[in-house]
């Protein structure tokens, strides 16, 4: 099996690559060829016995998608995107990368299949977002609820979902869009995502560092760990997609929690000293963006199809300690 991961240098991309490289397989199917692509050089996995190709490319450039598809990967996992805050700040860049980059891939698959005699329709796993939904919202939200995003990022993801549905309907690809929860706790340095504080108020105190809280403690949101996100992608890459039907976008399982509930979970796991490092510092722009985001989902459809996530925020914090801190705080 040839697997192409676009956005392989990102946090989730690196964890996904490592998970595949450790076993040399994806859902028990041997991976003989692994292609990693990103705008910066993707790191080399510690161990991988098959053929490894690392490519530094810009997906928004016209010829890039055709270059990636020409090797006929069996599975394409598309993670490349600019995050919510940056997409809101830079309108042109958001659409160029998040929408047109994705459309470039779809078209490259269609044109390649039309140019060769052998049939070609790869499994295409697209990292979408719960940002495709916007207020006013029911509680909980089913994944069949109308897409009505209130940000450019959410709009770009929603449009890509619709394109994926149509290209799948036409048999050009076998697409699955995963509406990922906010991934928490993200390791490493903060990024430009408006949701970054959800991780920061836990990650920094766990490391003995101060953290700023830009919103009220009653703000509620939908979360899953990086470990769960990798599991979502791997399951989607190998599952029987006929069970999904024509609506190819699935809202992934997660945990609905307020900021206050996150902080109390931190207190239970790491003590009062960690919580004392959190400093409230209101940010009106972040509060405005977050106010339109969904808070709680009914992920029954994804559960029924075999997707799994954590069941408590304490578990999310402990996963971060295990995976990123060597099990120690």
C-alpha positions, 0 to 999 in steps of 0.5 A, a space after each residue: 500500500 502506498 500512503 500519501 500524507 499531506 501536512 506531514 510536518 504538522 503535529 498530527 501529521 508527525 504523530 500519524 507518520 510515527 504510528 504507521 512507521 512503528 508497525 509498517 502498516 495501516 489498519 493491518 494492511 502493510 504500507 510499502 511506500 510512504 510519501 510525506 509532503 509539507 511546505 517545510 521538510 517533513 521529519 524522517 520517522 525513526 523507523 520505517 522499512 518501506 520506501 520513504 519519500 519526503 517532499 517539500 511543496 506548496 499545495 496551493 501551487 498549480 503543479 504540486 497536486 499533479 506531482 503528488 497524485 502521479 505516483 498513484 497513492 492508494 490512500 491520501 490523508 490531507 491534513 494541510 491547512 492554515 489554522 482558524 486564527 490565521 485564516 481569519 486574519 489573512 483572507 486570501 491565504 486562507 482561501 488559497 491554501 484551505 480551499 483551492 489547495 484541496 480543490 487542486 488535489 481533487 482535480 489532480 486525481 480526476 485528471 490523472 484517472 482520465 489520462 491513464 487506462 487503469 482505474 484510479 480512485 484513492 481513499 481520500 481522508 480529509 481533516 475537516 473541522 467542527 468550525 463548519 457549524 455556527 451559532 445559533 445551534 441545537 444542543 447537542 448537534 447532530 452531524 446532519 445539522 446544517 453547515 453554517 460557519 461563522 468564520 472564513 476557516 469554517 467556510 473553507 472547510 465546509 466548501 471542501 466537504 461539499 466538494 468531497 461529497 460530489 467527487 466521491 459521488 462521481 466515483 473520482 475518489 473514495 472520500 471521508 471528511 472527519 470533523 475534528 474536535 479541538 485537539 487538546 492538549 497540543 504539544 509544543 509551542 502555541 500556534 495561531 489557532 484561536 482555540 490555542 488557549 484551550 491547550 495552553 491553559 493546561 500545557 503550560 501549567 503542567 510544565 510549571 509555566 504561567 498561562 493566559 486565559 482569554 475567555 470566561 470559565 463558562 465557555 464550553 467546547 468540544 475536545 479530543 486528544 492528539 492520540 484520538 485524532 491519530 486513531 480517527 485518521 487511521 480508522 478512516 483510512 481503512 474502514 468500509 466506506 460503503 457504510 457511510 452512505 452519501 453524506 461523507 462528512 462525520 463529526 468525530 467523538 469528543 468531550 464537551 467541557 467548559 474551561 472551568 471543567 478543564 481547570 478542575 481536571 487539571 487541579 485533580 491531576 496536577 494540584 492547586 499549584 498548577 491551577 495557580 499559574 493560570 492568569 485571566 486576561 480577556 481578549 475580545 477578539 478571541 472571545 468573539 470567535 469562540 462565541 460562535 463555535 459549537 459546544 456539544 455534539 451527538 457523535 452517534 453516527 461516528 461511534 456506530 462506525 467505530 470511531 473512539 475518543 476519550 471519555 473524561 478530561 482527566 484522561 486527556 490530561 493524563 494522555 498528554 503526560 504519558 505521550 509528551 512528558 514521559 509520564 511525569 510532572 
